[in-house]
């Protein structure tokens, strides 16, 4: 996904995808192609809890 920050690629992994997908803009996801608004990163304590 060219719009996603490289240091956050792990959020796109199957293990985290449902959580990441829930944070994406629904209208953007309806389109077959187009830019995606990248949500802000999860808070640090939340990232550690899910690792």
PyMOL Python script that loads the backbone (N, CA, C, O; Angstrom):
from pymol import cmd

cmd.read_pdbstr("""\
ATOM      1  N   UNK A   1       0.857  -1.159   0.000  1.00  0.00           N
ATOM      2  CA  UNK A   1       0.000   0.000   0.000  1.00  0.00           C
ATOM      3  C   UNK A   1       0.910   1.230   0.000  1.00  0.00           C
ATOM      4  O   UNK A   1       1.571   1.503   1.002  1.00  0.00           O
ATOM      5  N   UNK A   2       0.954   1.969  -1.096  1.00  0.00           N
ATOM      6  CA  UNK A   2       1.917   3.065  -1.216  1.00  0.00           C
ATOM      7  C   UNK A   2       1.686   4.228  -0.258  1.00  0.00           C
ATOM      8  O   UNK A   2       2.596   5.030  -0.047  1.00  0.00           O
ATOM      9  N   UNK A   3       0.525   4.339   0.313  1.00  0.00           N
ATOM     10  CA  UNK A   3       0.228   5.470   1.194  1.00  0.00           C
ATOM     11  C   UNK A   3       0.586   5.189   2.643  1.00  0.00           C
ATOM     12  O   UNK A   3       0.638   6.106   3.462  1.00  0.00           O
ATOM     13  N   UNK A   4       0.830   3.936   2.959  1.00  0.00           N
ATOM     14  CA  UNK A   4       1.048   3.546   4.354  1.00  0.00           C
ATOM     15  C   UNK A   4       2.498   3.782   4.747  1.00  0.00           C
ATOM     16  O   UNK A   4       3.401   3.408   3.999  1.00  0.00           O
ATOM     17  N   UNK A   5       2.747   4.395   5.907  1.00  0.00           N
ATOM     18  CA  UNK A   5       4.132   4.617   6.346  1.00  0.00           C
ATOM     19  C   UNK A   5       4.872   3.283   6.522  1.00  0.00           C
ATOM     20  O   UNK A   5       4.356   2.347   7.132  1.00  0.00           O
ATOM     21  N   UNK A   6       6.052   3.223   5.992  1.00  0.00           N
ATOM     22  CA  UNK A   6       6.850   1.993   6.012  1.00  0.00           C
ATOM     23  C   UNK A   6       7.052   1.450   7.431  1.00  0.00           C
ATOM     24  O   UNK A   6       7.024   0.236   7.634  1.00  0.00           O
ATOM     25  N   UNK A   7       7.250   2.315   8.388  1.00  0.00           N
ATOM     26  CA  UNK A   7       7.501   1.871   9.763  1.00  0.00           C
ATOM     27  C   UNK A   7       6.240   1.314  10.434  1.00  0.00           C
ATOM     28  O   UNK A   7       6.305   0.815  11.557  1.00  0.00           O
ATOM     29  N   UNK A   8       5.103   1.399   9.752  1.00  0.00           N
ATOM     30  CA  UNK A   8       3.841   0.896  10.321  1.00  0.00           C
ATOM     31  C   UNK A   8       3.249  -0.250   9.501  1.00  0.00           C
ATOM     32  O   UNK A   8       2.067  -0.558   9.653  1.00  0.00           O
ATOM     33  N   UNK A   9       4.033  -0.881   8.647  1.00  0.00           N
ATOM     34  CA  UNK A   9       3.536  -1.980   7.804  1.00  0.00           C
ATOM     35  C   UNK A   9       2.965  -3.137   8.627  1.00  0.00           C
ATOM     36  O   UNK A   9       2.070  -3.839   8.157  1.00  0.00           O
ATOM     37  N   UNK A  10       3.456  -3.340   9.821  1.00  0.00           N
ATOM     38  CA  UNK A  10       2.970  -4.438  10.656  1.00  0.00           C
ATOM     39  C   UNK A  10       1.461  -4.326  10.904  1.00  0.00           C
ATOM     40  O   UNK A  10       0.790  -5.341  11.089  1.00  0.00           O
ATOM     41  N   UNK A  11       0.928  -3.110  10.910  1.00  0.00           N
ATOM     42  CA  UNK A  11      -0.513  -2.908  11.115  1.00  0.00           C
ATOM     43  C   UNK A  11      -1.333  -3.530   9.986  1.00  0.00           C
ATOM     44  O   UNK A  11      -2.529  -3.767  10.158  1.00  0.00           O
ATOM     45  N   UNK A  12      -0.719  -3.796   8.845  1.00  0.00           N
ATOM     46  CA  UNK A  12      -1.414  -4.374   7.694  1.00  0.00           C
ATOM     47  C   UNK A  12      -1.363  -5.901   7.696  1.00  0.00           C
ATOM     48  O   UNK A  12      -1.985  -6.541   6.847  1.00  0.00           O
ATOM     49  N   UNK A  13      -0.634  -6.485   8.632  1.00  0.00           N
ATOM     50  CA  UNK A  13      -0.524  -7.943   8.721  1.00  0.00           C
ATOM     51  C   UNK A  13      -1.871  -8.557   9.116  1.00  0.00           C
ATOM     52  O   UNK A  13      -2.669  -7.910   9.794  1.00  0.00           O
ATOM     53  N   UNK A  14      -2.128  -9.795   8.698  1.00  0.00           N
ATOM     54  CA  UNK A  14      -3.405 -10.436   9.029  1.00  0.00           C
ATOM     55  C   UNK A  14      -3.756 -10.386  10.519  1.00  0.00           C
ATOM     56  O   UNK A  14      -4.923 -10.219  10.874  1.00  0.00           O
ATOM     57  N   UNK A  15      -2.774 -10.526  11.374  1.00  0.00           N
ATOM     58  CA  UNK A  15      -3.033 -10.518  12.823  1.00  0.00           C
ATOM     59  C   UNK A  15      -3.662  -9.204  13.284  1.00  0.00           C
ATOM     60  O   UNK A  15      -4.482  -9.206  14.203  1.00  0.00           O
ATOM     61  N   UNK A  16      -3.295  -8.090  12.665  1.00  0.00           N
ATOM     62  CA  UNK A  16      -3.765  -6.770  13.093  1.00  0.00           C
ATOM     63  C   UNK A  16      -4.753  -6.140  12.121  1.00  0.00           C
ATOM     64  O   UNK A  16      -5.257  -5.048  12.382  1.00  0.00           O
ATOM     65  N   UNK A  17      -5.041  -6.808  11.001  1.00  0.00           N
ATOM     66  CA  UNK A  17      -5.829  -6.188   9.943  1.00  0.00           C
ATOM     67  C   UNK A  17      -7.222  -5.762  10.393  1.00  0.00           C
ATOM     68  O   UNK A  17      -7.638  -4.653  10.058  1.00  0.00           O
ATOM     69  N   UNK A  18      -7.957  -6.577  11.128  1.00  0.00           N
ATOM     70  CA  UNK A  18      -9.325  -6.225  11.539  1.00  0.00           C
ATOM     71  C   UNK A  18      -9.321  -4.932  12.347  1.00  0.00           C
ATOM     72  O   UNK A  18     -10.182  -4.071  12.166  1.00  0.00           O
ATOM     73  N   UNK A  19      -8.369  -4.812  13.213  1.00  0.00           N
ATOM     74  CA  UNK A  19      -8.249  -3.611  14.044  1.00  0.00           C
ATOM     75  C   UNK A  19      -7.885  -2.387  13.195  1.00  0.00           C
ATOM     76  O   UNK A  19      -8.425  -1.299  13.399  1.00  0.00           O
ATOM     77  N   UNK A  20      -6.984  -2.571  12.263  1.00  0.00           N
ATOM     78  CA  UNK A  20      -6.580  -1.482  11.376  1.00  0.00           C
ATOM     79  C   UNK A  20      -7.727  -1.106  10.451  1.00  0.00           C
ATOM     80  O   UNK A  20      -8.015   0.076  10.266  1.00  0.00           O
ATOM     81  N   UNK A  21      -8.383  -2.102   9.871  1.00  0.00           N
ATOM     82  CA  UNK A  21      -9.484  -1.864   8.924  1.00  0.00           C
ATOM     83  C   UNK A  21     -10.608  -1.067   9.576  1.00  0.00           C
ATOM     84  O   UNK A  21     -11.226  -0.227   8.922  1.00  0.00           O
ATOM     85  N   UNK A  22     -10.878  -1.314  10.834  1.00  0.00           N
ATOM     86  CA  UNK A  22     -11.937  -0.606  11.559  1.00  0.00           C
ATOM     87  C   UNK A  22     -11.644   0.888  11.676  1.00  0.00           C
ATOM     88  O   UNK A  22     -12.562   1.681  11.884  1.00  0.00           O
ATOM     89  N   UNK A  23     -10.400   1.273  11.547  1.00  0.00           N
ATOM     90  CA  UNK A  23     -10.012   2.680  11.689  1.00  0.00           C
ATOM     91  C   UNK A  23      -9.948   3.428  10.362  1.00  0.00           C
ATOM     92  O   UNK A  23      -9.759   4.644  10.349  1.00  0.00           O
ATOM     93  N   UNK A  24     -10.102   2.720   9.248  1.00  0.00           N
ATOM     94  CA  UNK A  24     -10.036   3.358   7.933  1.00  0.00           C
ATOM     95  C   UNK A  24     -11.371   4.003   7.575  1.00  0.00           C
ATOM     96  O   UNK A  24     -12.416   3.600   8.087  1.00  0.00           O
ATOM     97  N   UNK A  25     -11.337   4.999   6.701  1.00  0.00           N
ATOM     98  CA  UNK A  25     -12.536   5.714   6.263  1.00  0.00           C
ATOM     99  C   UNK A  25     -13.356   4.789   5.363  1.00  0.00           C
ATOM    100  O   UNK A  25     -12.881   4.352   4.314  1.00  0.00           O
ATOM    101  N   UNK A  26     -14.579   4.497   5.776  1.00  0.00           N
ATOM    102  CA  UNK A  26     -15.436   3.544   5.053  1.00  0.00           C
ATOM    103  C   UNK A  26     -15.667   3.955   3.602  1.00  0.00           C
ATOM    104  O   UNK A  26     -15.647   3.102   2.714  1.00  0.00           O
ATOM    105  N   UNK A  27     -15.883   5.221   3.349  1.00  0.00           N
ATOM    106  CA  UNK A  27     -16.139   5.695   1.980  1.00  0.00           C
ATOM    107  C   UNK A  27     -14.933   5.456   1.070  1.00  0.00           C
ATOM    108  O   UNK A  27     -15.103   5.128  -0.104  1.00  0.00           O
ATOM    109  N   UNK A  28     -13.742   5.614   1.591  1.00  0.00           N
ATOM    110  CA  UNK A  28     -12.534   5.369   0.792  1.00  0.00           C
ATOM    111  C   UNK A  28     -12.386   3.883   0.468  1.00  0.00           C
ATOM    112  O   UNK A  28     -11.897   3.525  -0.603  1.00  0.00           O
ATOM    113  N   UNK A  29     -12.803   3.029   1.379  1.00  0.00           N
ATOM    114  CA  UNK A  29     -12.661   1.589   1.178  1.00  0.00           C
ATOM    115  C   UNK A  29     -13.669   1.043   0.170  1.00  0.00           C
ATOM    116  O   UNK A  29     -13.483  -0.060  -0.343  1.00  0.00           O
ATOM    117  N   UNK A  30     -14.722   1.784  -0.122  1.00  0.00           N
ATOM    118  CA  UNK A  30     -15.723   1.349  -1.103  1.00  0.00           C
ATOM    119  C   UNK A  30     -15.200   1.467  -2.534  1.00  0.00           C
ATOM    120  O   UNK A  30     -15.675   0.770  -3.431  1.00  0.00           O
ATOM    121  N   UNK A  31     -14.231   2.339  -2.742  1.00  0.00           N
ATOM    122  CA  UNK A  31     -13.677   2.561  -4.076  1.00  0.00           C
ATOM    123  C   UNK A  31     -12.682   1.459  -4.432  1.00  0.00           C
ATOM    124  O   UNK A  31     -11.918   1.021  -3.571  1.00  0.00           O
ATOM    125  N   UNK A  32     -12.678   1.002  -5.692  1.00  0.00           N
ATOM    126  CA  UNK A  32     -11.734  -0.047  -6.077  1.00  0.00           C
ATOM    127  C   UNK A  32     -10.280   0.435  -6.074  1.00  0.00           C
ATOM    128  O   UNK A  32      -9.367  -0.348  -5.810  1.00  0.00           O
ATOM    129  N   UNK A  33     -10.067   1.707  -6.362  1.00  0.00           N
ATOM    130  CA  UNK A  33      -8.729   2.309  -6.363  1.00  0.00           C
ATOM    131  C   UNK A  33      -8.830   3.719  -5.814  1.00  0.00           C
ATOM    132  O   UNK A  33      -9.872   4.366  -5.914  1.00  0.00           O
ATOM    133  N   UNK A  34      -7.749   4.180  -5.240  1.00  0.00           N
ATOM    134  CA  UNK A  34      -7.720   5.553  -4.771  1.00  0.00           C
ATOM    135  C   UNK A  34      -6.892   5.689  -3.510  1.00  0.00           C
ATOM    136  O   UNK A  34      -6.463   4.699  -2.918  1.00  0.00           O
ATOM    137  N   UNK A  35      -6.676   6.919  -3.113  1.00  0.00           N
ATOM    138  CA  UNK A  35      -5.871   7.151  -1.910  1.00  0.00           C
ATOM    139  C   UNK A  35      -6.614   6.716  -0.646  1.00  0.00           C
ATOM    140  O   UNK A  35      -7.843   6.681  -0.603  1.00  0.00           O
ATOM    141  N   UNK A  36      -5.852   6.395   0.350  1.00  0.00           N
ATOM    142  CA  UNK A  36      -6.374   5.992   1.653  1.00  0.00           C
ATOM    143  C   UNK A  36      -5.839   6.976   2.687  1.00  0.00           C
ATOM    144  O   UNK A  36      -4.650   7.294   2.693  1.00  0.00           O
ATOM    145  N   UNK A  37      -6.711   7.451   3.551  1.00  0.00           N
ATOM    146  CA  UNK A  37      -6.282   8.308   4.652  1.00  0.00           C
ATOM    147  C   UNK A  37      -5.722   7.398   5.739  1.00  0.00           C
ATOM    148  O   UNK A  37      -6.442   6.568   6.294  1.00  0.00           O
ATOM    149  N   UNK A  38      -4.456   7.553   6.037  1.00  0.00           N
ATOM    150  CA  UNK A  38      -3.809   6.724   7.053  1.00  0.00           C
ATOM    151  C   UNK A  38      -4.181   7.276   8.423  1.00  0.00           C
ATOM    152  O   UNK A  38      -3.924   8.445   8.709  1.00  0.00           O
ATOM    153  N   UNK A  39      -4.788   6.440   9.281  1.00  0.00           N
ATOM    154  CA  UNK A  39      -5.142   6.915  10.617  1.00  0.00           C
ATOM    155  C   UNK A  39      -3.883   7.131  11.452  1.00  0.00           C
ATOM    156  O   UNK A  39      -2.820   6.605  11.123  1.00  0.00           O
ATOM    157  N   UNK A  40      -3.999   7.899  12.521  1.00  0.00           N
ATOM    158  CA  UNK A  40      -2.824   8.086  13.378  1.00  0.00           C
ATOM    159  C   UNK A  40      -2.405   6.746  13.985  1.00  0.00           C
ATOM    160  O   UNK A  40      -3.226   5.835  14.095  1.00  0.00           O
ATOM    161  N   UNK A  41      -1.150   6.620  14.375  1.00  0.00           N
ATOM    162  CA  UNK A  41      -0.698   5.356  14.969  1.00  0.00           C
ATOM    163  C   UNK A  41      -1.417   5.092  16.288  1.00  0.00           C
ATOM    164  O   UNK A  41      -1.901   6.014  16.943  1.00  0.00           O
ATOM    165  N   UNK A  42      -1.475   3.825  16.661  1.00  0.00           N
ATOM    166  CA  UNK A  42      -2.042   3.461  17.953  1.00  0.00           C
ATOM    167  C   UNK A  42      -1.152   4.039  19.046  1.00  0.00           C
ATOM    168  O   UNK A  42       0.057   4.173  18.853  1.00  0.00           O
ATOM    169  N   UNK A  43      -1.736   4.382  20.194  1.00  0.00           N
ATOM    170  CA  UNK A  43      -0.896   4.842  21.311  1.00  0.00           C
ATOM    171  C   UNK A  43       0.127   3.764  21.671  1.00  0.00           C
ATOM    172  O   UNK A  43      -0.137   2.574  21.495  1.00  0.00           O
ATOM    173  N   UNK A  44       1.274   4.169  22.165  1.00  0.00           N
ATOM    174  CA  UNK A  44       2.378   3.243  22.452  1.00  0.00           C
ATOM    175  C   UNK A  44       1.954   2.117  23.387  1.00  0.00           C
ATOM    176  O   UNK A  44       2.326   0.967  23.156  1.00  0.00           O
ATOM    177  N   UNK A  45       1.192   2.408  24.429  1.00  0.00           N
ATOM    178  CA  UNK A  45       0.799   1.359  25.374  1.00  0.00           C
ATOM    179  C   UNK A  45      -0.138   0.344  24.712  1.00  0.00           C
ATOM    180  O   UNK A  45      -0.122  -0.832  25.075  1.00  0.00           O
ATOM    181  N   UNK A  46      -0.944   0.776  23.758  1.00  0.00           N
ATOM    182  CA  UNK A  46      -1.834  -0.126  23.034  1.00  0.00           C
ATOM    183  C   UNK A  46      -1.032  -1.017  22.091  1.00  0.00           C
ATOM    184  O   UNK A  46      -1.367  -2.188  21.916  1.00  0.00           O
ATOM    185  N   UNK A  47       0.017  -0.481  21.486  1.00  0.00           N
ATOM    186  CA  UNK A  47       0.861  -1.258  20.582  1.00  0.00           C
ATOM    187  C   UNK A  47       1.580  -2.358  21.351  1.00  0.00           C
ATOM    188  O   UNK A  47       1.677  -3.487  20.870  1.00  0.00           O
ATOM    189  N   UNK A  48       2.079  -2.044  22.533  1.00  0.00           N
ATOM    190  CA  UNK A  48       2.783  -3.043  23.344  1.00  0.00           C
ATOM    191  C   UNK A  48       1.837  -4.147  23.797  1.00  0.00           C
ATOM    192  O   UNK A  48       2.228  -5.313  23.850  1.00  0.00           O
ATOM    193  N   UNK A  49       0.597  -3.794  24.123  1.00  0.00           N
ATOM    194  CA  UNK A  49      -0.373  -4.765  24.636  1.00  0.00           C
ATOM    195  C   UNK A  49      -0.772  -5.787  23.587  1.00  0.00           C
ATOM    196  O   UNK A  49      -1.118  -6.917  23.932  1.00  0.00           O
ATOM    197  N   UNK A  50      -0.731  -5.415  22.310  1.00  0.00           N
ATOM    198  CA  UNK A  50      -1.161  -6.333  21.255  1.00  0.00           C
ATOM    199  C   UNK A  50      -0.007  -7.081  20.618  1.00  0.00           C
ATOM    200  O   UNK A  50      -0.236  -7.950  19.777  1.00  0.00           O
ATOM    201  N   UNK A  51       1.212  -6.774  20.986  1.00  0.00           N
ATOM    202  CA  UNK A  51       2.373  -7.431  20.366  1.00  0.00           C
ATOM    203  C   UNK A  51       2.550  -8.832  20.878  1.00  0.00           C
ATOM    204  O   UNK A  51       3.477  -9.528  20.464  1.00  0.00           O
TER     205      UNK A  51
END
""", "prot")
cmd.dss("prot")
cmd.show_as("cartoon", "prot")
cmd.util.cbc("prot")
cmd.orient("prot")
